[in-house]
Amino acid sequence: MSSEEIDQELAEIMTLQQEMQVALGPLKEQREELESQIREIMDPFVLKIQEITERVEAAVLENAESFKGDHGKVTFRKSYPRYTWDNKALEGYAAAGHDELFQFRKESIVEAKAMVKAGE
């Protein structure tokens, strides 16, 4: 495909996207109204669920053990140290004469990908 043909294809994508937005306009307005009504109904339930969840989590943390009952379970995970490494600094250190560090590095390839953005 030539550059001109690709550009024509992108123009068609852009036109179709614009037409789709126009066609969906009235439905989007209805959706926004419905989402607002849904939020009004959900909010008190979500707040109450959050309060209860926080109380249950606090109780399980205080007991330091998991819980399993007829209506669900809560898993306790004890704290543990998490280690991170400064990759840039280690690569610099390795490049400065400490090649043995490279044996501990895992490398993978991120495959190439074409991403289409029309209208920009």
GROMACS elastic network, one bead per residue, 0.5 to 0.9 nm:
[ bonds ]
;  ai    aj funct       b0    kb
    1     4     6  0.81272   500
    1     5     6  0.59983   500
    1     6     6  0.64946   500
    2     5     6  0.51344   500
    2     6     6  0.62555   500
    2     7     6  0.86207   500
    3     6     6  0.51019   500
    3     7     6  0.61501   500
    3     8     6  0.86194   500
    4     7     6  0.50762   500
    4     8     6  0.62187   500
    4     9     6  0.86823   500
    5     9     6  0.62111   500
    5    10     6  0.86400   500
    6     9     6  0.50393   500
    6    10     6  0.62274   500
    6    11     6  0.86213   500
    7    10     6  0.50099   500
    7    11     6  0.61589   500
    7    12     6  0.86792   500
    8    12     6  0.62904   500
    8    13     6  0.87126   500
    9    12     6  0.50750   500
    9    13     6  0.63069   500
    9    14     6  0.86944   500
   10    13     6  0.50115   500
   10    14     6  0.61835   500
   10    15     6  0.86380   500
   10   116     6  0.81167   500
   10   117     6  0.79295   500
   10   118     6  0.53988   500
   10   119     6  0.76086   500
   11    14     6  0.50846   500
   11    15     6  0.62147   500
   11    16     6  0.86437   500
   11   118     6  0.69712   500
   11   119     6  0.73767   500
   12    15     6  0.50825   500
   12    16     6  0.61291   500
   12    17     6  0.85407   500
   12   118     6  0.86763   500
   13    16     6  0.51437   500
   13    17     6  0.61130   500
   13    18     6  0.86478   500
   13   117     6  0.89226   500
   13   118     6  0.62404   500
   13   119     6  0.82363   500
   14    17     6  0.50996   500
   14    18     6  0.62444   500
   14    19     6  0.86880   500
   14   117     6  0.86853   500
   14   118     6  0.52220   500
   14   119     6  0.53759   500
   15    18     6  0.51459   500
   15    19     6  0.61983   500
   15    20     6  0.85630   500
   15   119     6  0.86121   500
   16    19     6  0.50694   500
   16    20     6  0.60420   500
   16    21     6  0.86195   500
   17    20     6  0.50700   500
   17    21     6  0.62735   500
   17    22     6  0.87997   500
   17   118     6  0.86335   500
   18    21     6  0.51552   500
   18    22     6  0.64085   500
   18    23     6  0.87301   500
   19    22     6  0.51628   500
   19    23     6  0.61833   500
   19    24     6  0.86147   500
   20    23     6  0.50533   500
   20    24     6  0.60758   500
   20    25     6  0.85402   500
   21    24     6  0.51264   500
   21    25     6  0.60315   500
   22    25     6  0.52088   500
   22    26     6  0.82874   500
   23    26     6  0.74397   500
   23    27     6  0.82828   500
   24    27     6  0.53286   500
   24    28     6  0.60543   500
   24    29     6  0.88047   500
   25    28     6  0.52098   500
   25    29     6  0.65203   500
   25    30     6  0.89211   500
   26    29     6  0.52480   500
   26    30     6  0.64715   500
   26    31     6  0.87072   500
   27    30     6  0.50275   500
   27    31     6  0.60326   500
   27    32     6  0.85936   500
   28    32     6  0.61314   500
   28    33     6  0.86643   500
   29    32     6  0.51783   500
   29    33     6  0.64319   500
   29    34     6  0.87544   500
   30    33     6  0.51763   500
   30    34     6  0.62213   500
   30    35     6  0.85886   500
   31    34     6  0.50226   500
   31    35     6  0.59756   500
   31    36     6  0.84966   500
   32    35     6  0.50668   500
   32    36     6  0.61849   500
   32    37     6  0.87229   500
   33    36     6  0.51328   500
   33    37     6  0.63857   500
   33    38     6  0.86656   500
   34    37     6  0.50645   500
   34    38     6  0.60538   500
   34    39     6  0.85735   500
   35    39     6  0.60893   500
   35    40     6  0.86198   500
   36    39     6  0.51682   500
   36    40     6  0.63464   500
   36    41     6  0.88509   500
   37    40     6  0.51330   500
   37    41     6  0.64497   500
   37    42     6  0.86610   500
   38    41     6  0.52177   500
   38    42     6  0.59933   500
   38    43     6  0.84563   500
   39    43     6  0.56855   500
   40    43     6  0.57088   500
   40    44     6  0.77991   500
   41    44     6  0.69133   500
   41    45     6  0.76298   500
   42    45     6  0.53448   500
   42    46     6  0.59970   500
   42    47     6  0.86311   500
   43    46     6  0.50861   500
   43    47     6  0.61392   500
   43    48     6  0.86333   500
   44    47     6  0.52058   500
   44    48     6  0.62414   500
   44    49     6  0.86053   500
   45    48     6  0.51856   500
   45    49     6  0.60602   500
   45    50     6  0.84933   500
   46    49     6  0.50803   500
   46    50     6  0.60451   500
   46    51     6  0.86322   500
   47    50     6  0.50568   500
   47    51     6  0.62285   500
   47    52     6  0.87403   500
   48    51     6  0.50891   500
   48    52     6  0.62644   500
   48    53     6  0.85054   500
   49    52     6  0.52327   500
   49    53     6  0.59855   500
   49    54     6  0.85751   500
   50    53     6  0.50298   500
   50    54     6  0.61391   500
   50    55     6  0.86867   500
   51    54     6  0.52599   500
   51    55     6  0.64058   500
   51    56     6  0.88119   500
   52    55     6  0.51136   500
   52    56     6  0.62151   500
   52    57     6  0.85862   500
   53    56     6  0.51390   500
   53    57     6  0.60621   500
   53    58     6  0.85126   500
   54    57     6  0.51110   500
   54    58     6  0.60753   500
   54    59     6  0.86063   500
   55    58     6  0.51326   500
   55    59     6  0.62318   500
   55    60     6  0.87468   500
   56    59     6  0.51007   500
   56    60     6  0.62418   500
   56    61     6  0.85839   500
   56    74     6  0.80885   500
   57    60     6  0.51780   500
   57    61     6  0.60716   500
   57    62     6  0.84946   500
   57    74     6  0.75766   500
   57    76     6  0.87322   500
   58    61     6  0.51162   500
   58    62     6  0.60610   500
   58    63     6  0.86327   500
   59    62     6  0.50760   500
   59    63     6  0.62271   500
   59    64     6  0.84654   500
   60    63     6  0.50728   500
   60    64     6  0.58531   500
   60    65     6  0.61572   500
   60    66     6  0.65175   500
   60    67     6  0.71812   500
   60    74     6  0.72943   500
   60    75     6  0.80519   500
   60    76     6  0.66719   500
   61    65     6  0.71789   500
   61    66     6  0.86522   500
   61    76     6  0.68371   500
   61    77     6  0.86663   500
   61    78     6  0.87063   500
   62    65     6  0.83359   500
   63    66     6  0.82803   500
   64    76     6  0.64511   500
   64    77     6  0.81238   500
   64    78     6  0.74199   500
   65    74     6  0.88257   500
   65    75     6  0.74411   500
   65    76     6  0.53254   500
   65    77     6  0.79689   500
   65    78     6  0.86384   500
   66    73     6  0.75261   500
   66    74     6  0.56004   500
   66    77     6  0.79828   500
   67    72     6  0.84041   500
   67    73     6  0.54157   500
   67    74     6  0.50715   500
   67    75     6  0.63994   500
   67    76     6  0.78195   500
   68    71     6  0.80601   500
   68    72     6  0.60850   500
   68    74     6  0.64229   500
   68    75     6  0.81775   500
   69    72     6  0.54956   500
   69    73     6  0.59742   500
   69    74     6  0.88652   500
   70    73     6  0.82478   500
   77    80     6  0.88749   500
   85    88     6  0.88666   500
   85    89     6  0.85739   500
   85    90     6  0.78468   500
   86    89     6  0.54939   500
   86    90     6  0.62655   500
   86    91     6  0.87224   500
   87    90     6  0.51336   500
   87    91     6  0.60767   500
   87    92     6  0.85682   500
   88    91     6  0.52478   500
   88    92     6  0.62841   500
   88    93     6  0.86983   500
   89    92     6  0.50891   500
   89    93     6  0.61877   500
   89    94     6  0.86188   500
   90    94     6  0.60333   500
   90    95     6  0.84544   500
   90   101     6  0.78605   500
   91    94     6  0.50052   500
   91    95     6  0.59975   500
   91    96     6  0.85040   500
   91   101     6  0.81657   500
   91   102     6  0.79975   500
   92    95     6  0.50614   500
   92    96     6  0.61722   500
   93    96     6  0.50936   500
   93    97     6  0.71651   500
   93    98     6  0.63546   500
   93    99     6  0.85504   500
   93   101     6  0.85139   500
   94    97     6  0.57821   500
   94   100     6  0.72234   500
   94   101     6  0.58298   500
   94   102     6  0.69430   500
   95    98     6  0.63456   500
   95    99     6  0.64998   500
   96    99     6  0.80092   500
   97   100     6  0.86792   500
   98   101     6  0.62153   500
   98   102     6  0.83255   500
   99   102     6  0.57314   500
   99   103     6  0.79404   500
  100   103     6  0.58880   500
  100   104     6  0.80092   500
  101   104     6  0.57795   500
  101   105     6  0.72884   500
  102   105     6  0.52307   500
  102   106     6  0.84782   500
  103   106     6  0.80991   500
  117   120     6  0.67230   500
